Amino acid sequence: MGLARAPAGTDAAAYRTPLRRRIANLLLLGAVWLAILVALIPLVQMAALVVRHALPAMRWQVLTTITQGIAGGLANALVGSALLVGLGTALAVPVGLLGGILVAELRGGAVARVVRISADVLAGVPSVAIGYFGFVALVQGLGWGFSALAGALALAVIILPYVLRTTDYAVSAVPDDLREASLALGADQVTTARLVVLRAALPGIVTGALLGIGVAVGETAPLIYTASWSSFLPTTHLVHSPVGYLTYVVWTYIAQPFAAANALAYAAALLLLVAVLLLNVFGRWVVRGRTR
């Protein structure tokens, strides 16, 4: 926006940006800022509501004691959420990463098209349907019962398409010149993919992984069918052992007609917001550190 620099000895008016284009630029810029504001207002209001109601209930005892009926603490839910999301991420990210690289390198092949369509369909499946499938296939079919492993697998199914498709997009966007330069210097294809392609695609891959993890952190329906709920800390048994998690507290306790239960729900919601924020900060730190 503004005036274009005119070469010496020429008429500057001939290089002036037309008034109509400057007005269009201003209108477009204003529309962008308006869209950002419209998106931020509900987010800020939601965060302010959660913080205002959660801070009076946030005491050290809330983080160190287990849930007792409609009161107590959130230690069992906090540890359970970390276990479920961590295990689900460990199951989904390697598969999605390798699948995305394979699909990107296959380019326009039939296998790549089938995998891409399947990932897109899987990303659109309602989480409650994934939870019910996990209940039928894992809890009942394999006889695992309500457990951390069944819940983690349900979350892994939710995370997987995000990691696979963003890895596919990120790897496909890496210029072929980088691959050819690496191969010309004597590197093999595996070394090129690991040190050149993945390094260039890392921001997109991390973004996809964080998006999938962020979605998994806020899920309740698939965990109700697979992990159920427990007021005790998770055990070392991955099967036949229900697990507590923060979203269950938010979903259940906010509807209770008791102030203590409502405060616990807001405290759990605040912990979820902080977890998502820390994930994004950590992801940006990793990307900046690896791309320098």
C-alpha positions in Angstrom: 0.0 0.0 0.0 1.1 3.5 -0.6 3.3 4.8 -3.5 5.4 2.7 -5.7 9.0 3.9 -6.1 9.5 5.5 -9.5 12.8 5.3 -11.4 14.9 8.4 -11.5 14.0 10.9 -14.3 10.4 9.6 -14.8 7.1 10.9 -13.9 6.2 9.7 -10.3 2.4 10.1 -11.0 2.6 7.4 -13.6 3.7 4.9 -10.9 1.1 6.1 -8.3 -1.1 3.3 -7.0 -4.6 3.8 -8.3 -7.1 5.2 -5.8 -9.5 2.3 -6.5 -6.8 -0.3 -5.6 -5.9 1.6 -2.5 -9.5 1.6 -1.3 -9.8 -2.1 -2.1 -6.7 -2.8 -0.1 -8.0 -0.9 2.9 -11.4 -2.6 2.7 -9.8 -6.0 2.5 -7.4 -5.2 5.4 -10.4 -4.0 7.5 -12.3 -7.2 6.7 -9.4 -9.3 7.8 -9.1 -7.5 11.1 -12.8 -7.7 11.6 -12.8 -11.4 11.0 -10.0 -11.8 13.6 -11.9 -9.7 16.1 -15.1 -11.7 15.6 -13.1 -14.9 16.2 -11.2 -13.6 19.2 -14.2 -12.1 21.1 -15.9 -15.5 21.9 -12.5 -17.0 22.8 -11.6 -14.2 25.2 -15.1 -14.3 26.7 -14.9 -18.0 27.2 -11.4 -17.9 28.7 -12.4 -15.0 31.0 -15.5 -16.9 32.2 -13.5 -20.0 33.0 -10.8 -18.1 34.8 -13.2 -16.1 36.8 -15.0 -19.1 38.1 -12.0 -21.4 38.4 -9.5 -19.3 40.2 -11.4 -19.3 43.6 -11.4 -23.1 43.4 -7.8 -23.5 42.3 -5.9 -24.7 45.4 -3.0 -27.0 45.8 -5.4 -29.6 47.3 -7.3 -29.7 44.0 -4.3 -30.9 42.2 -3.1 -33.4 44.8 -6.3 -35.1 46.0 -8.7 -37.4 44.1 -12.3 -36.8 43.4 -14.7 -37.7 46.2 -18.3 -37.8 45.0 -19.1 -34.3 43.8 -16.2 -32.7 45.6 -12.5 -33.4 46.4 -9.8 -32.8 43.9 -8.7 -33.6 40.3 -5.5 -35.6 40.8 -7.1 -38.7 39.3 -8.6 -36.9 36.3 -5.4 -34.9 35.7 -3.2 -38.0 35.7 -5.7 -40.0 33.7 -6.0 -37.3 31.0 -2.2 -37.2 30.7 -2.1 -41.0 30.4 -4.8 -41.3 27.8 -3.7 -38.4 25.6 0.0 -39.4 26.0 -0.6 -43.0 25.1 -2.9 -42.1 22.3 -0.3 -39.7 20.8 2.4 -42.3 21.1 0.2 -44.7 19.1 -1.0 -42.3 16.5 1.9 -40.0 15.7 4.4 -42.6 14.4 1.7 -44.2 12.2 0.5 -40.9 10.9 4.0 -39.6 10.3 5.1 -42.6 8.3 1.8 -42.8 6.4 2.0 -39.1 5.5 5.5 -39.5 4.2 4.6 -42.5 2.2 1.5 -40.9 0.7 3.5 -37.7 -0.2 6.2 -39.7 -1.9 3.7 -41.8 -3.9 2.4 -38.5 -5.3 -0.7 -39.3 -7.5 -0.8 -43.1 -7.1 -4.0 -45.0 -6.5 -2.8 -46.1 -3.0 -2.1 -42.4 -2.1 -5.6 -41.4 -3.3 -7.3 -44.1 -1.3 -5.3 -43.3 1.9 -6.1 -39.6 1.5 -9.8 -40.2 1.1 -9.8 -42.6 4.0 -8.1 -40.1 6.3 -10.5 -37.3 5.3 -13.5 -39.6 6.0 -12.0 -40.7 9.3 -11.5 -37.1 10.4 -15.2 -36.4 9.7 -16.5 -39.4 11.7 -18.3 -38.2 14.9 -16.2 -39.0 18.0 -19.2 -40.6 19.6 -19.2 -43.2 16.8 -15.5 -43.9 17.3 -16.2 -44.3 21.0 -19.1 -46.7 20.4 -17.0 -48.7 17.9 -14.2 -48.9 20.5 -16.8 -50.1 23.1 -18.0 -52.9 20.7 -14.5 -53.9 19.4 -12.2 -53.3 22.3 -14.2 -53.2 25.6 -16.5 -56.1 24.6 -15.0 -57.7 21.6 -11.4 -58.2 22.9 -12.6 -58.3 26.4 -10.4 -55.4 27.6 -13.2 -53.9 29.7 -13.2 -50.1 30.4 -9.5 -49.3 30.4 -6.7 -46.8 29.6 -5.6 -48.8 26.5 -9.1 -48.8 25.0 -9.5 -45.1 25.6 -6.0 -44.3 24.2 -6.8 -46.3 21.0 -10.0 -44.3 20.6 -8.0 -41.1 20.9 -5.4 -42.4 18.6 -8.0 -42.9 15.9 -9.0 -39.3 16.3 -5.5 -38.0 16.2 -4.3 -40.1 13.3 -6.0 -38.4 10.3 -4.8 -35.0 11.4 -1.2 -36.1 11.7 -1.3 -38.1 8.4 -2.9 -35.4 6.3 -0.8 -32.5 7.6 2.4 -34.5 7.1 1.2 -35.3 3.6 0.7 -31.6 2.9 3.9 -30.5 4.5 6.1 -33.1 2.8 4.4 -32.5 -0.6 5.1 -28.7 -0.2 8.9 -29.3 0.1 10.5 -28.2 -3.3 11.9 -31.0 -5.4 15.1 -28.9 -5.8 16.0 -29.7 -2.2 15.6 -33.4 -2.7 17.6 -33.3 -6.0 20.4 -31.3 -4.4 20.7 -33.7 -1.5 20.8 -36.7 -3.8 23.4 -35.0 -6.0 25.6 -34.5 -3.0 25.6 -38.3 -2.5 22.9 -38.7 0.2 20.6 -41.7 -0.2 16.8 -41.4 -0.2 16.4 -42.3 3.5 19.0 -39.7 4.5 17.4 -37.1 2.3 13.9 -37.7 3.7 15.2 -37.6 7.3 17.6 -34.7 7.2 16.3 -32.5 4.3 12.6 -33.2 3.7 11.5 -33.7 7.3 13.4 -30.7 8.5 11.8 -28.5 5.9 8.3 -30.0 6.6 8.7 -29.9 10.4 6.5 -26.8 11.1 3.6 -28.3 9.2 4.0 -31.7 10.8 4.2 -30.3 14.4 1.1 -28.1 13.6 -0.8 -31.2 12.5 0.2 -33.2 15.6 -0.7 -30.4 17.9 -4.1 -30.0 16.2 -4.9 -33.7 16.6 -3.7 -33.7 20.2 -5.7 -30.5 21.0 -8.8 -32.2 19.6 -8.1 -35.3 21.6 -7.6 -33.3 24.9 -11.1 -32.0 24.6 -12.9 -35.3 23.8 -15.4 -36.8 26.1 -17.7 -39.1 24.2 -15.2 -41.7 23.0 -13.7 -42.0 26.5 -17.1 -42.5 28.1 -17.5 -45.6 26.0 -13.9 -46.9 26.4 -12.4 -45.5 29.6 -15.6 -45.0 31.6 -14.7 -43.1 34.8 -12.8 -43.7 38.0 -12.3 -41.7 41.2 -9.0 -43.3 41.8 -5.5 -42.8 40.4 -4.7 -44.9 37.3 -3.0 -48.1 37.9 -0.3 -49.9 35.9 -2.9 -52.1 34.4 -3.8 -50.9 30.9 -6.8 -53.2 30.6 -9.7 -53.9 33.0 -9.1 -50.7 34.8 -11.3 -47.6 34.3 -9.6 -44.2 34.1 -10.7 -40.7 35.1 -10.2 -37.7 32.9 -10.8 -33.9 33.0 -13.4 -33.7 30.3 -15.7 -36.0 32.2 -15.6 -33.7 35.2 -16.4 -30.7 33.0 -19.3 -32.5 31.3 -20.8 -34.1 34.4 -20.2 -31.7 37.3 -21.2 -28.5 35.5 -24.8 -29.7 35.5 -24.8 -30.6 39.2 -26.9 -28.3 41.5 -24.0 -28.0 43.9 -21.5 -25.1 44.1 -18.6 -27.4 44.9 -19.3 -29.6 41.8 -19.5 -26.5 39.6 -16.3 -25.1 41.0 -14.6 -28.5 40.3 -15.9 -28.4 36.7 -14.5 -24.9 36.1 -11.2 -25.9 37.6 -11.0 -28.9 35.2 -11.8 -26.6 32.3 -9.0 -24.2 33.3 -6.5 -27.1 33.4 -7.6 -28.1 29.9 -7.1 -24.5 28.6 -3.7 -24.4 30.2 -2.8 -27.7 28.7 -3.7 -26.6 25.2 -1.8 -23.4 25.7 1.3 -25.2 26.8 1.1 -27.6 23.9 1.1 -24.7 21.4 4.0 -22.9 23.2 6.0 -26.1 23.3 5.3 -26.8 19.6 6.4 -23.3 18.5 9.6 -23.7 20.6 10.4 -27.1 19.0 9.8 -25.7 15.5 11.9 -22.6 16.0 14.7 -24.7 17.5 14.8 -27.3 14.8 14.4 -24.9 11.8 17.2 -22.5 12.7 
